[in-house]
């Protein structure tokens, strides 16, 4: 199936186990979506491949996302511009309407590739972890701090910073990157450090990280990305 798209025509197919993404590049969304429709429905296309390989696709699970930041004048007076209209595609008489986001392999991909939705999702995951983390990290009868530190680095960090090289940009001489989001995520590590060493809430963050033997969060992000 991954050999069906024509890469020279801006087409591609990415698969992982039973998850498949077909992509097409065009001069506009209409052109790209026609290519997608053709890849799936043409003779020798994806649907025909499915019939000859005993594979059944559930059409109501198909998702369509048009990736572009192009905008057009808005008809509403209070808005100057709005997102470009995304047309649907038709597969075997089933209409697939475009969506603004789609979660693929744990990554929430939005139609403008700004990754704000995935960033918010990451913050929610980190906040939930803190709620669960504080129970075993109690100072009097909890797990020792060195084990809670290892738990944070081996469980929380990989989950929270999954695909970080896509949606986080460390600060550099060239720009601020996603400094605001990194600052919000660093508050999660601040709470973790408090639980590890049992310090007061007013303790400075860099002092907390030093005593908990943790990298400053911006450096941790850079390390994970590296």
C-alpha positions as a Python dict, from the first residue, in 0.01 Angstrom:
ca = {
    (1, 'X'): (0, 0, 0),
    (2, 'X'): (282, 243, 78),
    (3, 'X'): (403, 206, -281),
    (4, 'X'): (74, 329, -432),
    (5, 'X'): (135, 708, -396),
    (6, 'X'): (363, 876, -650),
    (7, 'X'): (633, 1065, -459),
    (8, 'X'): (724, 1266, -770),
    (9, 'X'): (369, 1402, -766),
    (10, 'X'): (395, 1516, -404),
    (11, 'X'): (222, 1206, -268),
    (12, 'X'): (330, 984, 20),
    (13, 'X'): (207, 716, 260),
    (14, 'X'): (319, 660, 619),
    (15, 'X'): (222, 348, 815),
    (16, 'X'): (282, 217, 1165),
    (17, 'X'): (121, -119, 1251),
    (18, 'X'): (-246, -57, 1159),
    (19, 'X'): (-230, 325, 1147),
    (20, 'X'): (-194, 472, 800),
    (21, 'X'): (-161, 829, 678),
    (22, 'X'): (-179, 923, 311),
    (23, 'X'): (-50, 1271, 224),
    (24, 'X'): (-62, 1481, -90),
    (25, 'X'): (90, 1818, -172),
    (26, 'X'): (-76, 2060, -415),
    (27, 'X'): (-92, 2421, -529),
    (28, 'X'): (-404, 2458, -311),
    (29, 'X'): (-620, 2238, -88),
    (30, 'X'): (-857, 2147, -371),
    (31, 'X'): (-565, 2015, -575),
    (32, 'X'): (-420, 1825, -278),
    (33, 'X'): (-756, 1672, -182),
    (34, 'X'): (-819, 1557, -543),
    (35, 'X'): (-485, 1377, -530),
    (36, 'X'): (-585, 1213, -201),
    (37, 'X'): (-918, 1104, -342),
    (38, 'X'): (-745, 963, -649),
    (39, 'X'): (-486, 769, -444),
    (40, 'X'): (-762, 599, -248),
    (41, 'X'): (-1027, 535, -515),
    (42, 'X'): (-838, 494, -845),
    (43, 'X'): (-779, 161, -1015),
    (44, 'X'): (-488, 4, -830),
    (45, 'X'): (-544, 247, -542),
    (46, 'X'): (-578, 195, -170),
    (47, 'X'): (-937, 62, -174),
    (48, 'X'): (-857, -189, -449),
    (49, 'X'): (-544, -294, -262),
    (50, 'X'): (-762, -358, 45),
    (51, 'X'): (-989, -594, -150),
    (52, 'X'): (-699, -800, -284),
    (53, 'X'): (-524, -820, 57),
    (54, 'X'): (-821, -916, 277),
    (55, 'X'): (-817, -577, 450),
    (56, 'X'): (-1128, -381, 545),
    (57, 'X'): (-1125, -6, 607),
    (58, 'X'): (-1396, 147, 827),
    (59, 'X'): (-1481, 459, 630),
    (60, 'X'): (-1638, 645, 922),
    (61, 'X'): (-1297, 631, 1094),
    (62, 'X'): (-1127, 815, 808),
    (63, 'X'): (-1006, 1165, 901),
    (64, 'X'): (-920, 1448, 664),
    (65, 'X'): (-703, 1747, 756),
    (66, 'X'): (-594, 2025, 520),
    (67, 'X'): (-260, 2172, 626),
    (68, 'X'): (-215, 2538, 537),
    (69, 'X'): (-179, 2872, 715),
    (70, 'X'): (-326, 3058, 421),
    (71, 'X'): (-623, 3275, 518),
    (72, 'X'): (-895, 3453, 323),
    (73, 'X'): (-1106, 3767, 383),
    (74, 'X'): (-1385, 3707, 632),
    (75, 'X'): (-1751, 3784, 561),
    (76, 'X'): (-1799, 3870, 930),
    (77, 'X'): (-1731, 4236, 998),
    (78, 'X'): (-1549, 4179, 1327),
    (79, 'X'): (-1301, 3940, 1166),
    (80, 'X'): (-1053, 4054, 904),
    (81, 'X'): (-954, 3706, 787),
    (82, 'X'): (-1060, 3346, 842),
    (83, 'X'): (-917, 3005, 766),
    (84, 'X'): (-935, 2879, 408),
    (85, 'X'): (-1237, 2660, 336),
    (86, 'X'): (-1150, 2289, 344),
    (87, 'X'): (-1360, 2086, 96),
    (88, 'X'): (-1465, 1725, 174),
    (89, 'X'): (-1364, 1419, -27),
    (90, 'X'): (-1586, 1129, -133),
    (91, 'X'): (-1476, 765, -98),
    (92, 'X'): (-1715, 494, -220),
    (93, 'X'): (-2013, 728, -181),
    (94, 'X'): (-1902, 812, 174),
    (95, 'X'): (-1826, 1181, 235),
    (96, 'X'): (-1528, 1252, 459),
    (97, 'X'): (-1555, 1599, 611),
    (98, 'X'): (-1234, 1782, 705),
    (99, 'X'): (-1145, 1825, 1072),
    (100, 'X'): (-931, 2093, 1239),
    (101, 'X'): (-716, 1845, 1435),
    (102, 'X'): (-631, 1477, 1436),
    (103, 'X'): (-437, 1261, 1680),
    (104, 'X'): (-189, 1034, 1503),
    (105, 'X'): (53, 814, 1697),
    (106, 'X'): (3, 1019, 2014),
    (107, 'X'): (57, 1355, 1843),
    (108, 'X'): (-229, 1603, 1802),
    (109, 'X'): (-174, 1766, 1461),
    (110, 'X'): (-372, 2080, 1384),
    (111, 'X'): (-457, 2219, 1040),
    (112, 'X'): (-219, 2516, 1071),
    (113, 'X'): (66, 2315, 1225),
    (114, 'X'): (95, 2544, 1527),
    (115, 'X'): (61, 2256, 1776),
    (116, 'X'): (-124, 2462, 2037),
    (117, 'X'): (-370, 2178, 2095),
    (118, 'X'): (-88, 1930, 2155),
    (119, 'X'): (84, 2177, 2388),
    (120, 'X'): (-233, 2206, 2596),
    (121, 'X'): (-266, 1827, 2593),
    (122, 'X'): (90, 1802, 2726),
    (123, 'X'): (11, 2044, 3008),
    (124, 'X'): (-293, 1837, 3105),
    (125, 'X'): (-82, 1520, 3112),
    (126, 'X'): (176, 1689, 3335),
    (127, 'X'): (-91, 1822, 3571),
    (128, 'X'): (-251, 1477, 3605),
    (129, 'X'): (90, 1330, 3683),
    (130, 'X'): (141, 1580, 3967),
    (131, 'X'): (-196, 1483, 4118),
    (132, 'X'): (-87, 1118, 4123),
    (133, 'X'): (273, 1194, 4219),
    (134, 'X'): (200, 1367, 4549),
    (135, 'X'): (47, 1057, 4712),
    (136, 'X'): (358, 831, 4714),
    (137, 'X'): (587, 1134, 4766),
    (138, 'X'): (457, 1225, 5113),
    (139, 'X'): (741, 1338, 5340),
    (140, 'X'): (657, 1127, 5647),
    (141, 'X'): (550, 789, 5509),
    (142, 'X'): (617, 826, 5138),
    (143, 'X'): (871, 678, 4898),
    (144, 'X'): (1230, 801, 4932),
    (145, 'X'): (1315, 1110, 4731),
    (146, 'X'): (1581, 937, 4516),
    (147, 'X'): (1321, 688, 4392),
    (148, 'X'): (1064, 963, 4324),
    (149, 'X'): (1330, 1146, 4123),
    (150, 'X'): (1395, 835, 3912),
    (151, 'X'): (1018, 786, 3871),
    (152, 'X'): (986, 1143, 3739),
    (153, 'X'): (1276, 1108, 3492),
    (154, 'X'): (1185, 761, 3361),
    (155, 'X'): (804, 785, 3351),
    (156, 'X'): (681, 1145, 3358),
    (157, 'X'): (942, 1316, 3140),
    (158, 'X'): (917, 1074, 2842),
    (159, 'X'): (537, 1099, 2848),
    (160, 'X'): (521, 1473, 2900),
    (161, 'X'): (792, 1556, 2644),
    (162, 'X'): (688, 1300, 2383),
    (163, 'X'): (756, 1442, 2034),
    (164, 'X'): (903, 1753, 2196),
    (165, 'X'): (1129, 1811, 1895),
    (166, 'X'): (814, 1893, 1696),
    (167, 'X'): (625, 2135, 1922),
    (168, 'X'): (890, 2287, 2152),
    (169, 'X'): (1165, 2527, 2045),
    (170, 'X'): (1433, 2611, 2307),
    (171, 'X'): (1536, 2973, 2353),
    (172, 'X'): (1846, 3069, 2153),
    (173, 'X'): (2025, 3379, 2021),
    (174, 'X'): (1802, 3348, 1712),
    (175, 'X'): (1476, 3383, 1905),
    (176, 'X'): (1269, 3313, 2216),
    (177, 'X'): (1127, 2991, 2078),
    (178, 'X'): (827, 2855, 2270),
    (179, 'X'): (947, 3013, 2593),
    (180, 'X'): (595, 3064, 2730),
    (181, 'X'): (502, 2697, 2701),
    (182, 'X'): (836, 2582, 2841),
    (183, 'X'): (779, 2812, 3140),
    (184, 'X'): (435, 2658, 3202),
    (185, 'X'): (576, 2306, 3182),
    (186, 'X'): (862, 2400, 3416),
    (187, 'X'): (606, 2460, 3693),
    (188, 'X'): (532, 2089, 3686),
    (189, 'X'): (898, 2011, 3755),
    (190, 'X'): (895, 2275, 4029),
    (191, 'X'): (618, 2082, 4208),
    (192, 'X'): (808, 1756, 4155),
    (193, 'X'): (1121, 1905, 4314),
    (194, 'X'): (914, 2022, 4612),
    (195, 'X'): (785, 1669, 4666),
    (196, 'X'): (1129, 1510, 4623),
    (197, 'X'): (1308, 1718, 4886),
    (198, 'X'): (1010, 1830, 5098),
    (199, 'X'): (1096, 2199, 5072),
    (200, 'X'): (883, 2508, 5137),
    (201, 'X'): (662, 2639, 4856),
    (202, 'X'): (855, 2968, 4849),
    (203, 'X'): (1190, 2802, 4770),
    (204, 'X'): (1354, 2932, 4452),
    (205, 'X'): (1315, 2702, 4152),
    (206, 'X'): (1686, 2680, 4067),
    (207, 'X'): (1761, 2591, 4430),
    (208, 'X'): (1494, 2320, 4423),
    (209, 'X'): (1635, 2167, 4105),
    (210, 'X'): (1989, 2175, 4243),
    (211, 'X'): (1894, 1992, 4564),
    (212, 'X'): (1674, 1745, 4374),
    (213, 'X'): (1963, 1685, 4131),
    (214, 'X'): (1751, 1781, 3830),
    (215, 'X'): (1849, 1987, 3528),
    (216, 'X'): (1682, 2324, 3492),
    (217, 'X'): (1374, 2254, 3283),
    (218, 'X'): (1485, 2447, 2970),
    (219, 'X'): (1808, 2244, 2974),
    (220, 'X'): (1610, 1923, 3026),
    (221, 'X'): (1403, 2007, 2716),
    (222, 'X'): (1722, 2061, 2516),
    (223, 'X'): (1863, 1733, 2642),
    (224, 'X'): (1549, 1538, 2546),
    (225, 'X'): (1549, 1699, 2203),
    (226, 'X'): (1917, 1615, 2156),
}
